[in-house]
Amino acid sequence: MTYTLSQLDSMTLEEAHALPVGERDQLLDQIIADGRKQSTDLDSYRVGLYGDYFEEDLVRMLKVKAVKVLPRGITSSGFDGVMVGDTDEEQYRAAFRHLETTLKAAGTSYARVVNLVIFLTNMDNWPMLNEVYREFIPNPPCRAVLGTTQLAQKPLVIEIVSCVAYRVAA
């Protein structure tokens, strides 16, 4: 059965916790979608890149046993410490692939990311970052991109310094 948010709202905590994981998982997607907000109905150049804010409905999250996932800072360095990518664009893709690996290991995905903070060493690459970003991000979370002069290792050009996502506890 597919439940609606209205049905979830009318359930007790015990009733909601008794739902199968798959049903709670589907409800979490609805909760996240419902929480994504724009501050205006006006069209913007940023459509599809990021949302203005996310309302974390803690009551609904509690009912579906949502768990917040907070990955570490992610760069284009692989898990072995070796930088991946010879160009800025290759490093951007590598960083997003590494974050994707971490999200999957935590039991979630980019579809459930609600906030990202990214550092770039070259803000002239803003359009390139947005192209790569669109390849990975299906639903625009809240996002900030900041320019910096250098990251932990000199050849690194990107770091995803903060990410907030959710998953359902079994």
N, C-alpha and C positions, 0 to 999 in steps of 0.2 A: 504494500500500500504506500502511496505517496502522501505525506502529510503536508499541510500548509502551515505557515507561521501562526495563523489564527488558531488552528487546532493545537499547535504547540503551546500557545499562550494560555489556552484553557486547561491544559494538563497540569496535574500536580508534579512536583519534582520526582516523586516515586514513579508515577506513570511514565514520565518522559525517560527516566533512567531505565525503565523496563523495555523500552523500544530496542529492537535489534540495532547493532552497530551500523548496518547499512542505511537504516532509516534515519538515525541520528546524523550520519555522515551527509546524507542528502539535505537534511534540515540545516546543517552547518553552512552548506553552500548558499542556501536561501538567506540565512542570517547575515552572512558576509555581504551578499548582493544588496540586501536591504540596508545595510549599514554604510555602504559607499554613497557619498553625497557630493553634490556640487553646490557652490554658494549662490549660483545664479542659473537661470535657464538660457542665458545668452550663449550663442555659439562662440567657441574659443579656438584659437590655434592649437591649444593643448589637448583637444579631444583625442582620447585614445592613449594619451601618455600618462596622465595622472589625475586622481580625484582631489577635490579640495579638502575633504576631511572624512574620517571614518568614525561612526558612532558604534562603540563597543557595547552591545546590549548584554550586560553581565548576567541578567536573569536568564535570557535565552541561552547564552553560552553555557551557563551552569546546567541548564536542563539537558543539553545534548552532550554534556561532559567534554566541552571544548578545552583543549590544551594549547596555550600560547607557545609558539616555537620562536626562539631568538638565536639565529645562527651567528657565529663569530664573524669578524671582518673577513671578507673574501677578496682576493686579488686574482691576477692571472697566473700566479705561481701555483703549480700543481700541489697535490698533497705530499709530494716528495720534495717540495721546496724549489723545484726547477721552474723558471718562468716559461710560460707557454705563449707563443706568438711573437713574430718578428715585427709586426706592424701594430699600430694602435688599435685598428679594427680587429685584428686577430686576438689581441689581449682583451678587448671588450667581450668578445664572444667566449673566450676561455673563462673569464671571471663569471659570466652568466651561466656557463655550463657547470663550473665548480659549485656555484650556489645551488643550481638545480640538483646536483648530486647530494648536497647537504640536505636540501629540503626533502628529497626522496627518502634519504636515510632516516629522517625524522618523521616520516609518514605523512608528508604534505606535499604541496606543489606550488608553482607560481600562481595558480588560480586562487589560492588562499592567502596570498601575500596582501597585506593591507597597508604596509608602510615600507619605504626604502629610502636610504640616504646613501648617495654615491659621491665619491671624490674623484675628480679628474685632474690630471696635471696639465691638460691643454683644453681650455674651454672653447677654443676654435673648433674643436671636434664635436661640439654639441649636436649638430645634425647627424653626424655619423653614429654617435651614441644612441640617439633616438631611433635610427634605423635598426640597429642591433637590438635595442630594448624591445621594439615591436615584435621581433622574432620570438622572444621568450615570454613576454608578459601579455596574457590574454585579457585580463581585467585590470584597468588602470588603478593601482593603489595610490595612496598619498605618496608623494615623492619630492625629494630635494636633491639637487645636484650642485656641488660646490667645487670651485676651483682651488687647487693647492699647488704649491711650487714643487713639492716632492713627497713621495710616499716612503715606506719603510726601507725599500731597496730602490736604488736610483733608477734602474730601467723600468720599474713598474709605472703604468700610466693610468690605472683605475683601481679603486678599492670600493667595494660595496660595504660600507662601514656599519650599516644598521639595516636590519630586515625584521619585520614582524609578520608572522604567518600563524595559522591555526591548523589543528587536526583534532580528530575525535579520539578520546581515550576508549580503549576496549572495555 
